[in-house]
Amino acid sequence: MGRVFINKDQYFEDVSEIAWNFHIGGYQPAQKWLKDRRGRVLSWDDIGHYQKIVKILSETDRVMKEIELPLD
């Protein structure tokens, strides 16, 4: 994925495709969080929070791949 633009000049760098497309329930948190803030100016706290969301989603995917469940 790479860059996620929030306007024509500003973007988040290095957003993995895994984090961007990660599903929890019926939605994709990395996309929904930004859509819910459409039209707002993001504060520094908002930017830091979004970066944490992306990191957590990537890490969650990694951990989920390590878990082996019994198939019987």
PDB file of N, CA, C, O and CB in Angstrom:
ATOM      1  N   MET A   1       0.849  -1.176   0.000  1.00  0.00           N
ATOM      2  CA  MET A   1       0.000   0.000   0.000  1.00  0.00           C
ATOM      3  C   MET A   1       0.892   1.236   0.000  1.00  0.00           C
ATOM      4  O   MET A   1       0.949   1.953  -0.999  1.00  0.00           O
ATOM      5  CB  MET A   1      -0.964   0.000   1.223  1.00  0.00           C
ATOM      6  N   GLY A   2       1.579   1.494   1.088  1.00  0.00           N
ATOM      7  CA  GLY A   2       2.494   2.625   1.135  1.00  0.00           C
ATOM      8  C   GLY A   2       1.870   3.861   1.736  1.00  0.00           C
ATOM      9  O   GLY A   2       1.766   3.978   2.958  1.00  0.00           O
ATOM     10  N   ARG A   3       1.449   4.792   0.884  1.00  0.00           N
ATOM     11  CA  ARG A   3       0.927   6.074   1.351  1.00  0.00           C
ATOM     12  C   ARG A   3      -0.597   6.067   1.394  1.00  0.00           C
ATOM     13  O   ARG A   3      -1.267   5.573   0.488  1.00  0.00           O
ATOM     14  CB  ARG A   3       1.420   7.207   0.453  1.00  0.00           C
ATOM     15  N   VAL A   4      -1.122   6.637   2.485  1.00  0.00           N
ATOM     16  CA  VAL A   4      -2.556   6.858   2.612  1.00  0.00           C
ATOM     17  C   VAL A   4      -2.742   8.369   2.693  1.00  0.00           C
ATOM     18  O   VAL A   4      -2.410   8.993   3.701  1.00  0.00           O
ATOM     19  CB  VAL A   4      -3.170   6.112   3.878  1.00  0.00           C
ATOM     20  N   PHE A   5      -3.273   8.943   1.628  1.00  0.00           N
ATOM     21  CA  PHE A   5      -3.443  10.393   1.556  1.00  0.00           C
ATOM     22  C   PHE A   5      -4.667  10.826   2.348  1.00  0.00           C
ATOM     23  O   PHE A   5      -5.727  10.204   2.275  1.00  0.00           O
ATOM     24  CB  PHE A   5      -3.566  10.852   0.096  1.00  0.00           C
ATOM     25  N   ILE A   6      -4.497  11.912   3.110  1.00  0.00           N
ATOM     26  CA  ILE A   6      -5.629  12.484   3.836  1.00  0.00           C
ATOM     27  C   ILE A   6      -6.084  13.793   3.184  1.00  0.00           C
ATOM     28  O   ILE A   6      -7.166  14.300   3.482  1.00  0.00           O
ATOM     29  CB  ILE A   6      -5.255  12.724   5.312  1.00  0.00           C
ATOM     30  N   ASN A   7      -5.269  14.320   2.313  1.00  0.00           N
ATOM     31  CA  ASN A   7      -5.644  15.423   1.426  1.00  0.00           C
ATOM     32  C   ASN A   7      -4.615  15.423   0.296  1.00  0.00           C
ATOM     33  O   ASN A   7      -3.773  14.528   0.227  1.00  0.00           O
ATOM     34  CB  ASN A   7      -5.687  16.826   2.193  1.00  0.00           C
ATOM     35  N   LYS A   8      -4.677  16.421  -0.590  1.00  0.00           N
ATOM     36  CA  LYS A   8      -3.790  16.375  -1.763  1.00  0.00           C
ATOM     37  C   LYS A   8      -2.312  16.506  -1.416  1.00  0.00           C
ATOM     38  O   LYS A   8      -1.459  16.120  -2.215  1.00  0.00           O
ATOM     39  CB  LYS A   8      -4.166  17.467  -2.724  1.00  0.00           C
ATOM     40  N   ASP A   9      -1.992  17.043  -0.240  1.00  0.00           N
ATOM     41  CA  ASP A   9      -0.600  17.275   0.133  1.00  0.00           C
ATOM     42  C   ASP A   9      -0.097  16.436   1.296  1.00  0.00           C
ATOM     43  O   ASP A   9       1.113  16.278   1.461  1.00  0.00           O
ATOM     44  CB  ASP A   9      -0.419  18.695   0.465  1.00  0.00           C
ATOM     45  N   GLN A  10      -1.003  15.893   2.106  1.00  0.00           N
ATOM     46  CA  GLN A  10      -0.589  15.202   3.323  1.00  0.00           C
ATOM     47  C   GLN A  10      -1.005  13.732   3.278  1.00  0.00           C
ATOM     48  O   GLN A  10      -2.044  13.364   2.729  1.00  0.00           O
ATOM     49  CB  GLN A  10      -1.190  15.887   4.560  1.00  0.00           C
ATOM     50  N   TYR A  11      -0.152  12.919   3.876  1.00  0.00           N
ATOM     51  CA  TYR A  11      -0.408  11.483   3.848  1.00  0.00           C
ATOM     52  C   TYR A  11       0.318  10.802   4.997  1.00  0.00           C
ATOM     53  O   TYR A  11       1.235  11.355   5.605  1.00  0.00           O
ATOM     54  CB  TYR A  11       0.026  10.874   2.501  1.00  0.00           C
ATOM     55  N   PHE A  12      -0.127   9.580   5.270  1.00  0.00           N
ATOM     56  CA  PHE A  12       0.590   8.704   6.191  1.00  0.00           C
ATOM     57  C   PHE A  12       1.464   7.795   5.333  1.00  0.00           C
ATOM     58  O   PHE A  12       0.996   7.206   4.360  1.00  0.00           O
ATOM     59  CB  PHE A  12      -0.400   7.870   7.111  1.00  0.00           C
ATOM     60  N   GLU A  13       2.723   7.689   5.700  1.00  0.00           N
ATOM     61  CA  GLU A  13       3.700   6.886   4.958  1.00  0.00           C
ATOM     62  C   GLU A  13       3.778   5.485   5.552  1.00  0.00           C
ATOM     63  O   GLU A  13       3.562   5.297   6.749  1.00  0.00           O
ATOM     64  CB  GLU A  13       5.096   7.559   4.975  1.00  0.00           C
ATOM     65  N   ASP A  14       4.085   4.515   4.717  1.00  0.00           N
ATOM     66  CA  ASP A  14       4.355   3.137   5.143  1.00  0.00           C
ATOM     67  C   ASP A  14       3.170   2.463   5.836  1.00  0.00           C
ATOM     68  O   ASP A  14       3.358   1.737   6.813  1.00  0.00           O
ATOM     69  CB  ASP A  14       5.538   3.121   6.068  1.00  0.00           C
ATOM     70  N   VAL A  15       1.965   2.694   5.345  1.00  0.00           N
ATOM     71  CA  VAL A  15       0.803   1.963   5.844  1.00  0.00           C
ATOM     72  C   VAL A  15       0.747   0.670   5.038  1.00  0.00           C
ATOM     73  O   VAL A  15       0.561   0.686   3.822  1.00  0.00           O
ATOM     74  CB  VAL A  15      -0.547   2.808   5.713  1.00  0.00           C
ATOM     75  N   SER A  16       0.912  -0.446   5.739  1.00  0.00           N
ATOM     76  CA  SER A  16       0.946  -1.724   5.023  1.00  0.00           C
ATOM     77  C   SER A  16      -0.438  -2.072   4.495  1.00  0.00           C
ATOM     78  O   SER A  16      -1.458  -1.653   5.042  1.00  0.00           O
ATOM     79  CB  SER A  16       1.467  -2.849   5.939  1.00  0.00           C
ATOM     80  N   GLU A  17      -0.446  -2.841   3.429  1.00  0.00           N
ATOM     81  CA  GLU A  17      -1.707  -3.317   2.863  1.00  0.00           C
ATOM     82  C   GLU A  17      -2.443  -4.192   3.878  1.00  0.00           C
ATOM     83  O   GLU A  17      -3.673  -4.197   3.933  1.00  0.00           O
ATOM     84  CB  GLU A  17      -1.454  -4.105   1.554  1.00  0.00           C
ATOM     85  N   ILE A  18      -1.681  -4.923   4.672  1.00  0.00           N
ATOM     86  CA  ILE A  18      -2.284  -5.776   5.707  1.00  0.00           C
ATOM     87  C   ILE A  18      -3.057  -4.916   6.700  1.00  0.00           C
ATOM     88  O   ILE A  18      -4.203  -5.230   7.019  1.00  0.00           O
ATOM     89  CB  ILE A  18      -1.196  -6.607   6.444  1.00  0.00           C
ATOM     90  N   ALA A  19      -2.453  -3.839   7.194  1.00  0.00           N
ATOM     91  CA  ALA A  19      -3.140  -2.962   8.153  1.00  0.00           C
ATOM     92  C   ALA A  19      -4.329  -2.269   7.493  1.00  0.00           C
ATOM     93  O   ALA A  19      -5.402  -2.183   8.091  1.00  0.00           O
ATOM     94  CB  ALA A  19      -2.163  -1.911   8.724  1.00  0.00           C
ATOM     95  N   TRP A  20      -4.152  -1.780   6.280  1.00  0.00           N
ATOM     96  CA  TRP A  20      -5.211  -1.051   5.581  1.00  0.00           C
ATOM     97  C   TRP A  20      -6.443  -1.928   5.345  1.00  0.00           C
ATOM     98  O   TRP A  20      -7.573  -1.458   5.468  1.00  0.00           O
ATOM     99  CB  TRP A  20      -4.690  -0.519   4.248  1.00  0.00           C
ATOM    100  N   ASN A  21      -6.224  -3.199   5.006  1.00  0.00           N
ATOM    101  CA  ASN A  21      -7.329  -4.103   4.674  1.00  0.00           C
ATOM    102  C   ASN A  21      -7.776  -4.999   5.821  1.00  0.00           C
ATOM    103  O   ASN A  21      -8.682  -5.813   5.638  1.00  0.00           O
ATOM    104  CB  ASN A  21      -6.937  -4.958   3.525  1.00  0.00           C
ATOM    105  N   PHE A  22      -7.172  -4.875   6.991  1.00  0.00           N
ATOM    106  CA  PHE A  22      -7.493  -5.736   8.130  1.00  0.00           C
ATOM    107  C   PHE A  22      -8.947  -5.540   8.550  1.00  0.00           C
ATOM    108  O   PHE A  22      -9.406  -4.410   8.715  1.00  0.00           O
ATOM    109  CB  PHE A  22      -6.549  -5.445   9.317  1.00  0.00           C
ATOM    110  N   HIS A  23      -9.665  -6.642   8.720  1.00  0.00           N
ATOM    111  CA  HIS A  23     -11.072  -6.605   9.125  1.00  0.00           C
ATOM    112  C   HIS A  23     -11.231  -6.982  10.599  1.00  0.00           C
ATOM    113  O   HIS A  23     -10.600  -7.921  11.086  1.00  0.00           O
ATOM    114  CB  HIS A  23     -11.906  -7.549   8.246  1.00  0.00           C
ATOM    115  N   ILE A  24     -12.070  -6.246  11.281  1.00  0.00           N
ATOM    116  CA  ILE A  24     -12.541  -6.620  12.612  1.00  0.00           C
ATOM    117  C   ILE A  24     -14.057  -6.517  12.531  1.00  0.00           C
ATOM    118  O   ILE A  24     -14.614  -5.439  12.324  1.00  0.00           O
ATOM    119  CB  ILE A  24     -11.926  -5.691  13.771  1.00  0.00           C
ATOM    120  N   GLY A  25     -14.702  -7.648  12.698  1.00  0.00           N
ATOM    121  CA  GLY A  25     -16.147  -7.650  12.514  1.00  0.00           C
ATOM    122  C   GLY A  25     -16.463  -7.286  11.081  1.00  0.00           C
ATOM    123  O   GLY A  25     -15.934  -7.898  10.153  1.00  0.00           O
ATOM    124  N   GLY A  26     -17.309  -6.310  10.892  1.00  0.00           N
ATOM    125  CA  GLY A  26     -17.729  -5.937   9.549  1.00  0.00           C
ATOM    126  C   GLY A  26     -17.051  -4.703   8.992  1.00  0.00           C
ATOM    127  O   GLY A  26     -17.498  -4.164   7.980  1.00  0.00           O
ATOM    128  N   TYR A  27     -15.988  -4.242   9.622  1.00  0.00           N
ATOM    129  CA  TYR A  27     -15.350  -3.042   9.083  1.00  0.00           C
ATOM    130  C   TYR A  27     -13.835  -3.133   9.131  1.00  0.00           C
ATOM    131  O   TYR A  27     -13.262  -4.042   9.733  1.00  0.00           O
ATOM    132  CB  TYR A  27     -15.812  -1.817   9.846  1.00  0.00           C
ATOM    133  N   GLN A  28     -13.204  -2.168   8.482  1.00  0.00           N
ATOM    134  CA  GLN A  28     -11.754  -2.087   8.412  1.00  0.00           C
ATOM    135  C   GLN A  28     -11.312  -0.853   9.219  1.00  0.00           C
ATOM    136  O   GLN A  28     -11.464   0.278   8.757  1.00  0.00           O
ATOM    137  CB  GLN A  28     -11.258  -2.009   6.915  1.00  0.00           C
ATOM    138  N   PRO A  29     -10.770  -1.074  10.415  1.00  0.00           N
ATOM    139  CA  PRO A  29     -10.480   0.050  11.322  1.00  0.00           C
ATOM    140  C   PRO A  29      -9.577   1.136  10.748  1.00  0.00           C
ATOM    141  O   PRO A  29      -9.816   2.317  11.000  1.00  0.00           O
ATOM    142  CB  PRO A  29      -9.853  -0.474  12.555  1.00  0.00           C
ATOM    143  N   ALA A  30      -8.558   0.777   9.992  1.00  0.00           N
ATOM    144  CA  ALA A  30      -7.639   1.792   9.455  1.00  0.00           C
ATOM    145  C   ALA A  30      -8.364   2.723   8.490  1.00  0.00           C
ATOM    146  O   ALA A  30      -8.057   3.913   8.416  1.00  0.00           O
ATOM    147  CB  ALA A  30      -6.445   1.122   8.744  1.00  0.00           C
ATOM    148  N   GLN A  31      -9.320   2.178   7.757  1.00  0.00           N
ATOM    149  CA  GLN A  31     -10.098   2.997   6.824  1.00  0.00           C
ATOM    150  C   GLN A  31     -11.210   3.751   7.545  1.00  0.00           C
ATOM    151  O   GLN A  31     -11.422   4.938   7.298  1.00  0.00           O
ATOM    152  CB  GLN A  31     -10.693   2.123   5.716  1.00  0.00           C
ATOM    153  N   LYS A  32     -11.912   3.068   8.429  1.00  0.00           N
ATOM    154  CA  LYS A  32     -13.056   3.665   9.122  1.00  0.00           C
ATOM    155  C   LYS A  32     -12.631   4.845   9.996  1.00  0.00           C
ATOM    156  O   LYS A  32     -13.316   5.867  10.044  1.00  0.00           O
ATOM    157  CB  LYS A  32     -13.764   2.611   9.977  1.00  0.00           C
ATOM    158  N   TRP A  33     -11.506   4.701  10.683  1.00  0.00           N
ATOM    159  CA  TRP A  33     -11.050   5.773  11.564  1.00  0.00           C
ATOM    160  C   TRP A  33     -10.877   7.068  10.770  1.00  0.00           C
ATOM    161  O   TRP A  33     -11.300   8.136  11.213  1.00  0.00           O
ATOM    162  CB  TRP A  33      -9.725   5.381  12.258  1.00  0.00           C
ATOM    163  N   LEU A  34     -10.255   6.965   9.604  1.00  0.00           N
ATOM    164  CA  LEU A  34     -10.065   8.169   8.775  1.00  0.00           C
ATOM    165  C   LEU A  34     -11.394   8.681   8.227  1.00  0.00           C
ATOM    166  O   LEU A  34     -11.640   9.887   8.237  1.00  0.00           O
ATOM    167  CB  LEU A  34      -9.103   7.873   7.612  1.00  0.00           C
ATOM    168  N   LYS A  35     -12.252   7.781   7.749  1.00  0.00           N
ATOM    169  CA  LYS A  35     -13.549   8.197   7.202  1.00  0.00           C
ATOM    170  C   LYS A  35     -14.380   8.911   8.256  1.00  0.00           C
ATOM    171  O   LYS A  35     -15.088   9.868   7.942  1.00  0.00           O
ATOM    172  CB  LYS A  35     -14.321   6.985   6.659  1.00  0.00           C
ATOM    173  N   ASP A  36     -14.303   8.460   9.499  1.00  0.00           N
ATOM    174  CA  ASP A  36     -15.061   9.086  10.581  1.00  0.00           C
ATOM    175  C   ASP A  36     -14.562  10.498  10.887  1.00  0.00           C
ATOM    176  O   ASP A  36     -15.258  11.259  11.559  1.00  0.00           O
ATOM    177  CB  ASP A  36     -14.983   8.229  11.835  1.00  0.00           C
ATOM    178  N   ARG A  37     -13.389  10.856  10.416  1.00  0.00           N
ATOM    179  CA  ARG A  37     -12.812  12.180  10.679  1.00  0.00           C
ATOM    180  C   ARG A  37     -12.738  13.029   9.418  1.00  0.00           C
ATOM    181  O   ARG A  37     -12.073  14.065   9.399  1.00  0.00           O
ATOM    182  CB  ARG A  37     -11.421  12.038  11.282  1.00  0.00           C
ATOM    183  N   ARG A  38     -13.414  12.595   8.376  1.00  0.00           N
ATOM    184  CA  ARG A  38     -13.422  13.344   7.113  1.00  0.00           C
ATOM    185  C   ARG A  38     -13.889  14.775   7.363  1.00  0.00           C
ATOM    186  O   ARG A  38     -14.886  15.004   8.047  1.00  0.00           O
ATOM    187  CB  ARG A  38     -14.336  12.651   6.064  1.00  0.00           C
ATOM    188  N   GLY A  39     -13.157  15.733   6.800  1.00  0.00           N
ATOM    189  CA  GLY A  39     -13.506  17.141   6.942  1.00  0.00           C
ATOM    190  C   GLY A  39     -12.931  17.814   8.179  1.00  0.00           C
ATOM    191  O   GLY A  39     -13.072  19.026   8.344  1.00  0.00           O
ATOM    192  N   ARG A  40     -12.288  17.052   9.043  1.00  0.00           N
ATOM    193  CA  ARG A  40     -11.672  17.610  10.248  1.00  0.00           C
ATOM    194  C   ARG A  40     -10.175  17.800  10.041  1.00  0.00           C
ATOM    195  O   ARG A  40      -9.561  17.128   9.212  1.00  0.00           O
ATOM    196  CB  ARG A  40     -11.931  16.699  11.464  1.00  0.00           C
ATOM    197  N   VAL A  41      -9.604  18.708  10.792  1.00  0.00           N
ATOM    198  CA  VAL A  41      -8.151  18.852  10.832  1.00  0.00           C
ATOM    199  C   VAL A  41      -7.665  17.902  11.916  1.00  0.00           C
ATOM    200  O   VAL A  41      -8.145  17.945  13.049  1.00  0.00           O
ATOM    201  CB  VAL A  41      -7.701  20.352  11.113  1.00  0.00           C
ATOM    202  N   LEU A  42      -6.714  17.045  11.566  1.00  0.00           N
ATOM    203  CA  LEU A  42      -6.181  16.094  12.538  1.00  0.00           C
ATOM    204  C   LEU A  42      -5.151  16.778  13.431  1.00  0.00           C
ATOM    205  O   LEU A  42      -4.255  17.473  12.954  1.00  0.00           O
ATOM    206  CB  LEU A  42      -5.552  14.878  11.823  1.00  0.00           C
ATOM    207  N   SER A  43      -5.298  16.567  14.731  1.00  0.00           N
ATOM    208  CA  SER A  43      -4.332  17.103  15.690  1.00  0.00           C
ATOM    209  C   SER A  43      -3.108  16.186  15.722  1.00  0.00           C
ATOM    210  O   SER A  43      -3.109  15.109  15.126  1.00  0.00           O
ATOM    211  CB  SER A  43      -4.967  17.237  17.115  1.00  0.00           C
ATOM    212  N   TRP A  44      -2.074  16.626  16.421  1.00  0.00           N
ATOM    213  CA  TRP A  44      -0.888  15.778  16.574  1.00  0.00           C
ATOM    214  C   TRP A  44      -1.252  14.498  17.314  1.00  0.00           C
ATOM    215  O   TRP A  44      -0.741  13.423  17.002  1.00  0.00           O
ATOM    216  CB  TRP A  44       0.235  16.533  17.326  1.00  0.00           C
ATOM    217  N   ASP A  45      -2.143  14.622  18.300  1.00  0.00           N
ATOM    218  CA  ASP A  45      -2.602  13.433  19.027  1.00  0.00           C
ATOM    219  C   ASP A  45      -3.348  12.478  18.092  1.00  0.00           C
ATOM    220  O   ASP A  45      -3.166  11.263  18.178  1.00  0.00           O
ATOM    221  CB  ASP A  45      -3.512  13.840  20.206  1.00  0.00           C
ATOM    222  N   ASP A  46      -4.182  13.013  17.203  1.00  0.00           N
ATOM    223  CA  ASP A  46      -4.897  12.184  16.230  1.00  0.00           C
ATOM    224  C   ASP A  46      -3.910  11.439  15.328  1.00  0.00           C
ATOM    225  O   ASP A  46      -4.069  10.246  15.069  1.00  0.00           O
ATOM    226  CB  ASP A  46      -5.849  13.053  15.377  1.00  0.00           C
ATOM    227  N   ILE A  47      -2.907  12.147  14.865  1.00  0.00           N
ATOM    228  CA  ILE A  47      -1.910  11.543  13.975  1.00  0.00           C
ATOM    229  C   ILE A  47      -1.169  10.420  14.697  1.00  0.00           C
ATOM    230  O   ILE A  47      -0.981   9.337  14.143  1.00  0.00           O
ATOM    231  CB  ILE A  47      -0.908  12.610  13.470  1.00  0.00           C
ATOM    232  N   GLY A  48      -0.755  10.678  15.918  1.00  0.00           N
ATOM    233  CA  GLY A  48      -0.080   9.645  16.705  1.00  0.00           C
ATOM    234  C   GLY A  48      -0.980   8.450  16.963  1.00  0.00           C
ATOM    235  O   GLY A  48      -0.531   7.305  16.913  1.00  0.00           O
ATOM    236  N   HIS A  49      -2.251   8.715  17.239  1.00  0.00           N
ATOM    237  CA  HIS A  49      -3.210   7.646  17.488  1.00  0.00           C
ATOM    238  C   HIS A  49      -3.383   6.781  16.241  1.00  0.00           C
ATOM    239  O   HIS A  49      -3.412   5.554  16.335  1.00  0.00           O
ATOM    240  CB  HIS A  49      -4.564   8.229  17.926  1.00  0.00           C
ATOM    241  N   TYR A  50      -3.497   7.414  15.083  1.00  0.00           N
ATOM    242  CA  TYR A  50      -3.662   6.648  13.844  1.00  0.00           C
ATOM    243  C   TYR A  50      -2.430   5.783  13.573  1.00  0.00           C
ATOM    244  O   TYR A  50      -2.556   4.634  13.150  1.00  0.00           O
ATOM    245  CB  TYR A  50      -3.919   7.596  12.654  1.00  0.00           C
ATOM    246  N   GLN A  51      -1.264   6.324  13.812  1.00  0.00           N
ATOM    247  CA  GLN A  51      -0.041   5.542  13.618  1.00  0.00           C
ATOM    248  C   GLN A  51      -0.030   4.318  14.533  1.00  0.00           C
ATOM    249  O   GLN A  51       0.425   3.247  14.131  1.00  0.00           O
ATOM    250  CB  GLN A  51       1.203   6.413  13.879  1.00  0.00           C
ATOM    251  N   LYS A  52      -0.526   4.471  15.757  1.00  0.00           N
ATOM    252  CA  LYS A  52      -0.619   3.329  16.672  1.00  0.00           C
ATOM    253  C   LYS A  52      -1.618   2.304  16.161  1.00  0.00           C
ATOM    254  O   LYS A  52      -1.368   1.101  16.240  1.00  0.00           O
ATOM    255  CB  LYS A  52      -1.018   3.795  18.078  1.00  0.00           C
ATOM    256  N   ILE A  53      -2.746   2.767  15.639  1.00  0.00           N
ATOM    257  CA  ILE A  53      -3.748   1.852  15.079  1.00  0.00           C
ATOM    258  C   ILE A  53      -3.127   1.000  13.982  1.00  0.00           C
ATOM    259  O   ILE A  53      -3.296  -0.219  13.968  1.00  0.00           O
ATOM    260  CB  ILE A  53      -4.961   2.637  14.525  1.00  0.00           C
ATOM    261  N   VAL A  54      -2.418   1.631  13.072  1.00  0.00           N
ATOM    262  CA  VAL A  54      -1.798   0.912  11.950  1.00  0.00           C
ATOM    263  C   VAL A  54      -0.791  -0.114  12.470  1.00  0.00           C
ATOM    264  O   VAL A  54      -0.758  -1.250  11.997  1.00  0.00           O
ATOM    265  CB  VAL A  54      -1.101   1.905  10.980  1.00  0.00           C
ATOM    266  N   LYS A  55       0.019   0.281  13.429  1.00  0.00           N
ATOM    267  CA  LYS A  55       1.016  -0.632  13.996  1.00  0.00           C
ATOM    268  C   LYS A  55       0.340  -1.811  14.696  1.00  0.00           C
ATOM    269  O   LYS A  55       0.763  -2.956  14.529  1.00  0.00           O
ATOM    270  CB  LYS A  55       1.930   0.116  14.984  1.00  0.00           C
ATOM    271  N   ILE A  56      -0.699  -1.540  15.471  1.00  0.00           N
ATOM    272  CA  ILE A  56      -1.404  -2.596  16.198  1.00  0.00           C
ATOM    273  C   ILE A  56      -2.082  -3.570  15.234  1.00  0.00           C
ATOM    274  O   ILE A  56      -2.066  -4.778  15.468  1.00  0.00           O
ATOM    275  CB  ILE A  56      -2.444  -1.986  17.151  1.00  0.00           C
ATOM    276  N   LEU A  57      -2.672  -3.066  14.163  1.00  0.00           N
ATOM    277  CA  LEU A  57      -3.315  -3.950  13.200  1.00  0.00           C
ATOM    278  C   LEU A  57      -2.294  -4.872  12.529  1.00  0.00           C
ATOM    279  O   LEU A  57      -2.562  -6.057  12.331  1.00  0.00           O
ATOM    280  CB  LEU A  57      -4.062  -3.130  12.144  1.00  0.00           C
ATOM    281  N   SER A  58      -1.144  -4.337  12.184  1.00  0.00           N
ATOM    282  CA  SER A  58      -0.087  -5.158  11.583  1.00  0.00           C
ATOM    283  C   SER A  58       0.413  -6.214  12.559  1.00  0.00           C
ATOM    284  O   SER A  58       0.626  -7.369  12.191  1.00  0.00           O
ATOM    285  CB  SER A  58       1.079  -4.278  11.124  1.00  0.00           C
ATOM    286  N   GLU A  59       0.597  -5.800  13.805  1.00  0.00           N
ATOM    287  CA  GLU A  59       1.076  -6.735  14.821  1.00  0.00           C
ATOM    288  C   GLU A  59       0.022  -7.806  15.122  1.00  0.00           C
ATOM    289  O   GLU A  59       0.369  -8.967  15.340  1.00  0.00           O
ATOM    290  CB  GLU A  59       1.447  -5.980  16.108  1.00  0.00           C
ATOM    291  N   THR A  60      -1.233  -7.433  15.136  1.00  0.00           N
ATOM    292  CA  THR A  60      -2.316  -8.396  15.354  1.00  0.00           C
ATOM    293  C   THR A  60      -2.325  -9.445  14.254  1.00  0.00           C
ATOM    294  O   THR A  60      -2.495 -10.632  14.532  1.00  0.00           O
ATOM    295  CB  THR A  60      -3.676  -7.681  15.415  1.00  0.00           C
ATOM    296  N   ASP A  61      -2.143  -9.023  13.014  1.00  0.00           N
ATOM    297  CA  ASP A  61      -2.084  -9.967  11.900  1.00  0.00           C
ATOM    298  C   ASP A  61      -0.920 -10.930  12.077  1.00  0.00           C
ATOM    299  O   ASP A  61      -1.066 -12.130  11.845  1.00  0.00           O
ATOM    300  CB  ASP A  61      -1.957  -9.221  10.564  1.00  0.00           C
ATOM    301  N   ARG A  62       0.228 -10.417  12.482  1.00  0.00           N
ATOM    302  CA  ARG A  62       1.408 -11.266  12.679  1.00  0.00           C
ATOM    303  C   ARG A  62       1.142 -12.315  13.757  1.00  0.00           C
ATOM    304  O   ARG A  62       1.437 -13.493  13.562  1.00  0.00           O
ATOM    305  CB  ARG A  62       2.635 -10.409  13.061  1.00  0.00           C
ATOM    306  N   VAL A  63       0.589 -11.894  14.885  1.00  0.00           N
ATOM    307  CA  VAL A  63       0.318 -12.814  15.987  1.00  0.00           C
ATOM    308  C   VAL A  63      -0.724 -13.850  15.571  1.00  0.00           C
ATOM    309  O   VAL A  63      -0.586 -15.031  15.893  1.00  0.00           O
ATOM    310  CB  VAL A  63      -0.161 -12.043  17.232  1.00  0.00           C
ATOM    311  N   MET A  64      -1.746 -13.423  14.871  1.00  0.00           N
ATOM    312  CA  MET A  64      -2.786 -14.360  14.427  1.00  0.00           C
ATOM    313  C   MET A  64      -2.210 -15.455  13.539  1.00  0.00           C
ATOM    314  O   MET A  64      -2.663 -16.599  13.593  1.00  0.00           O
ATOM    315  CB  MET A  64      -3.889 -13.613  13.678  1.00  0.00           C
ATOM    316  N   LYS A  65      -1.230 -15.121  12.732  1.00  0.00           N
ATOM    317  CA  LYS A  65      -0.604 -16.113  11.849  1.00  0.00           C
ATOM    318  C   LYS A  65       0.223 -17.125  12.627  1.00  0.00           C
ATOM    319  O   LYS A  65       0.453 -18.234  12.146  1.00  0.00           O
ATOM    320  CB  LYS A  65       0.276 -15.419  10.817  1.00  0.00           C
ATOM    321  N   GLU A  66       0.672 -16.759  13.822  1.00  0.00           N
ATOM    322  CA  GLU A  66       1.470 -17.670  14.652  1.00  0.00           C
ATOM    323  C   GLU A  66       0.609 -18.649  15.445  1.00  0.00           C
ATOM    324  O   GLU A  66       1.093 -19.695  15.879  1.00  0.00           O
ATOM    325  CB  GLU A  66       2.335 -16.874  15.608  1.00  0.00           C
ATOM    326  N   ILE A  67      -0.655 -18.314  15.631  1.00  0.00           N
ATOM    327  CA  ILE A  67      -1.533 -19.156  16.443  1.00  0.00           C
ATOM    328  C   ILE A  67      -1.967 -20.364  15.633  1.00  0.00           C
ATOM    329  O   ILE A  67      -2.464 -20.235  14.515  1.00  0.00           O
ATOM    330  CB  ILE A  67      -2.765 -18.362  16.937  1.00  0.00           C
ATOM    331  N   GLU A  68      -1.773 -21.537  16.213  1.00  0.00           N
ATOM    332  CA  GLU A  68      -2.216 -22.771  15.578  1.00  0.00           C
ATOM    333  C   GLU A  68      -3.387 -23.319  16.387  1.00  0.00           C
ATOM    334  O   GLU A  68      -3.239 -23.633  17.569  1.00  0.00           O
ATOM    335  CB  GLU A  68      -1.049 -23.819  15.480  1.00  0.00           C
ATOM    336  N   LEU A  69      -4.526 -23.431  15.763  1.00  0.00           N
ATOM    337  CA  LEU A  69      -5.704 -23.971  16.430  1.00  0.00           C
ATOM    338  C   LEU A  69      -5.903 -25.423  16.005  1.00  0.00           C
ATOM    339  O   LEU A  69      -5.612 -25.775  14.862  1.00  0.00           O
ATOM    340  CB  LEU A  69      -6.964 -23.124  16.106  1.00  0.00           C
ATOM    341  N   PRO A  70      -6.396 -26.267  16.909  1.00  0.00           N
ATOM    342  CA  PRO A  70      -6.711 -27.637  16.495  1.00  0.00           C
ATOM    343  C   PRO A  70      -7.853 -27.615  15.472  1.00  0.00           C
ATOM    344  O   PRO A  70      -8.822 -26.867  15.606  1.00  0.00           O
ATOM    345  CB  PRO A  70      -7.094 -28.514  17.729  1.00  0.00           C
ATOM    346  N   LEU A  71      -7.708 -28.448  14.464  1.00  0.00           N
ATOM    347  CA  LEU A  71      -8.703 -28.480  13.406  1.00  0.00           C
ATOM    348  C   LEU A  71      -9.778 -29.542  13.627  1.00  0.00           C
ATOM    349  O   LEU A  71     -10.684 -29.654  12.801  1.00  0.00           O
ATOM    350  CB  LEU A  71      -8.028 -28.714  12.089  1.00  0.00           C
ATOM    351  N   ASP A  72      -9.716 -30.341  14.724  1.00  0.00           N
ATOM    352  CA  ASP A  72     -10.738 -31.351  14.947  1.00  0.00           C
ATOM    353  C   ASP A  72     -11.854 -30.845  15.804  1.00  0.00           C
ATOM    354  O   ASP A  72     -12.799 -31.582  16.085  1.00  0.00           O
ATOM    355  CB  ASP A  72     -10.146 -32.563  15.569  1.00  0.00           C
TER     356      ASP A  72
END
